[in-house]
Amino acid sequence: MSTTKVFVHGNPETSAVWSLLVQELKSRGVDNIVLLTPPGFGAPTPAGWGGTMREYRDWLIAELDAIGGDIDLVGHDWGAGHVYGVLAERPDIARTWAADCAGLLHADYQWHDAAQGWQAPELGEQMVAGMVAMPDDSFVDAFSGLGMTREIAAEVKSHIDDEMARCILALYRDAAQPAMVAVGKQFVSAQPKNGLVIIAEGDHFAGTLETMTAVANSVGAGVSVLPEVGHWWMCERPDLGADMLMAHWASQ
């Protein structure tokens, strides 16, 4: 039975962000790919969903346990955050892991400006309401300028609604510091093996090269620096992403 490749995306996103990378991997003979969609971010939320870090962590653990067997786990943005939370709790749940945004776990991490806005009372509500109300063309222009393709940005925008807005606020407010520092300490204590920290050179949302490398070193993970791409590296250079992941999987 082949290892299942499991991908988890973040905010404000849907699994569409993986589409070009999946296409690239399949063209190279990699199959058995599963895209997991966090509740509220392209999938319905269960009754009583609070949108906390613990709920997302436990959701992902349940999904991975249901898949079973050997898993190569890949996380991006808050998907990476969920992956780190899972590995902190269950370090042996995956055969390998690869994730960006590792700076989230560093003791010195401070949330980026948008996150601090979402964490602020009233301002956060105004910000997410503005994103829900944003005309489709404006959203596509903004996010394609940040690295998504226009097609992927349009697909993502079609899922941005009041429930995603609620989940954004709940998740970021639950993750206000020192919450991420605590996850980082648990992650380092757990020492998950066979890891790869992905560093997109132009990604300024989740720490610096130095802090992300320090997190990788703290658990003996490899580091892959992707040149000349930003936060949505998998949309900008799916070929580089496929090269990196296939080399990582083959090395373990």
Buried (B, 14 or more C-beta within 10 A) or exposed (E): EEBBBBBBBBBBBBBBBBBBBBEBBEEEEBEBBBBBBBBBBBBEBEEEBEBBBEBBBBBBBEBBEEBEEEBBBBBBBBBBBBBBBBBBBBBEBBBBBBBBBBBBBBBEBEBEEBBBBBBBEEEBBEBBEEBBEBEEEEBBEBBBEEBBBEBBBBBBBEBBEEBBBBBBBBBBBBBBEEEBBEBBBBBBEBEBBBBBBBBBEBBEBBBBEEBBBBBBEBBEBBBBBBEEBBBBBBBBBBEBBBBBBBEBBEEB
